[in-house]
Structure formats: C-alpha cells, structure tokens
Amino acid sequence: MTCYVLTVGSDLTMIGYGTQLHVLKEVAEMAQEQLQVSCEVIDLQTILPWDEETVYKVVYLTIPSLVVNICSI
C-alpha cells in the first residue's frame, strides 16, 4: 500500500491516517501561518501493511516527526 503526501513541508513531518488527517492538515496550516513552520503531512492509508520506504525518505528529510494515532477508550 502506498502512502500519500498531502502537504509538502521542510521543517516537520506529521504522519497519520483516517479521521485525524483533517486535523493534521489544519495544524500544518496554523503552524505555517503563526510560527512559519513548514509541515509535511503524510496519509499512511493503512497501518498494516504500511509504506515504510516513503515514510523513511520523508522523515529523513525533515528529521523531526510527529505520529498521530487514533485511540479508542
């Protein structure tokens, strides 16, 4: 399964899937507007299997990364 780069950035990579993507895109916009931080947003599509190669390449370019997971209690 291939993941998709939804927003291109150079300072931070945010990785997520599912319903959290709209939140990540909004946070990326806010970070750019308020902090001048350029965020890359990646949609994993699935967590198993996941596109390790693409994620590694993108995270290597920005180094700082944030992984968002949906947790139901």
Residue pairs with C-beta under 8 A, 6 or more apart in sequence:
1 45
1 46
1 49
1 50
1 51
2 45
2 51
2 54
3 42
3 43
3 44
3 45
3 50
3 51
3 54
3 55
4 42
4 43
4 45
5 40
5 41
5 42
5 43
5 54
5 58
6 21
6 24
6 25
6 41
6 42
6 43
7 25
7 28
7 39
7 40
7 41
8 40
9 28
9 32
9 37
9 38
9 39
9 40
9 41
9 62
10 38
10 40
10 61
10 62
11 37
11 38
11 39
11 62
11 64
12 31
12 37
12 38
12 39
12 40
12 62
12 64
12 65
12 66
13 39
13 40
13 41
13 42
13 58
13 59
13 61
13 62
13 64
13 65
13 66
14 24
14 27
14 28
14 39
14 40
14 41
14 42
14 65
14 66
14 68
15 42
15 44
15 55
15 59
15 65
15 66
15 67
15 68
16 23
16 24
16 41
16 42
16 43
16 44
16 67
16 68
16 69
17 43
17 44
17 45
17 46
17 47
17 70
18 70
19 70
20 68
20 69
20 70
21 41
21 43
23 68
24 41
24 68
25 41
27 39
28 39
28 40
28 41
31 37
31 38
31 39
32 38
32 39
40 58
40 61
40 62
42 54
42 55
42 58
44 50
44 51
44 55
45 51
59 65
